[in-house]
Amino acid sequence: MIFTRQGERVQQPHLGTTLDRFLYRRITARWAEDLKAMLRQAIEVQEPRVELREILIDRIPETPGRVQLRISY
C-alpha cells in the first residue's frame, strides 16, 4: 500500500499514498513531519485493522539524501 500511488489501482483509486511527492526533495524537519502525517493518515484510513504505534524517520549519515523509515504497529 505504501509504495502504491493513489489512482494506480483501477478498482480502488483511493488506495495508496503520495510518497512520490517526497522523492528528490531536500530533507528537512518539515519534510519529515509531512511524510509522517501522510503515512499515518494513509495507514489509518486504508488499513483500519492496523494499530499504528510509531513512525520514525532517521537520516543515514553515511549516505546524504537517504533516510530510514520504520513503522511500528
C-alpha positions in Angstrom: 0.0 0.0 0.0 2.8 2.5 0.9 4.5 2.1 -2.5 1.3 2.2 -4.5 0.5 5.6 -6.0 -3.0 6.9 -5.4 -5.0 6.3 -8.6 -2.8 3.4 -9.7 -5.3 0.7 -8.8 -8.3 1.0 -11.2 -10.8 -0.7 -9.0 -9.5 1.1 -5.8 -8.5 4.6 -6.9 -8.1 5.9 -3.4 -5.7 3.1 -2.3 -2.1 4.1 -1.9 -0.1 7.2 -0.9 1.5 10.3 -2.4 5.0 9.0 -1.5 6.4 10.1 -4.9 5.9 13.8 -3.8 8.6 13.3 -1.2 11.3 11.9 -3.5 14.2 14.1 -4.6 13.3 16.8 -2.1 15.6 18.5 0.4 15.2 16.6 3.7 14.2 18.9 6.5 12.3 18.6 9.7 9.2 19.9 7.9 9.6 17.3 5.2 9.9 14.5 7.8 6.8 15.7 9.7 4.8 16.0 6.4 5.9 12.5 5.4 4.9 11.1 8.8 1.5 12.8 8.6 0.8 11.5 5.1 1.8 7.9 6.1 -0.2 8.0 9.3 -3.3 9.2 7.5 -3.0 6.6 4.7 -2.4 3.7 7.1 -5.2 4.7 9.5 -7.8 5.2 6.7 -6.8 2.4 4.3 -5.9 -0.3 6.8 -8.0 0.2 9.9 -7.1 -3.3 11.2 -3.6 -1.9 12.0 -2.9 -0.3 15.3 -0.2 2.2 14.4 2.3 2.8 17.2 5.1 4.9 15.7 6.6 6.2 12.6 10.3 7.0 12.8 12.4 8.7 10.1 16.2 8.7 10.6 18.8 10.2 8.3 21.6 7.9 7.2 24.8 9.9 7.9 27.0 7.8 5.5 24.6 8.4 2.6 23.4 12.0 2.3 19.9 12.3 0.9 18.7 8.9 2.2 16.6 8.1 5.2 15.5 5.0 7.0 11.8 4.7 7.6 10.5 2.5 10.5 6.8 1.9 11.0 5.8 0.1 14.2 2.4 -1.4 14.6 
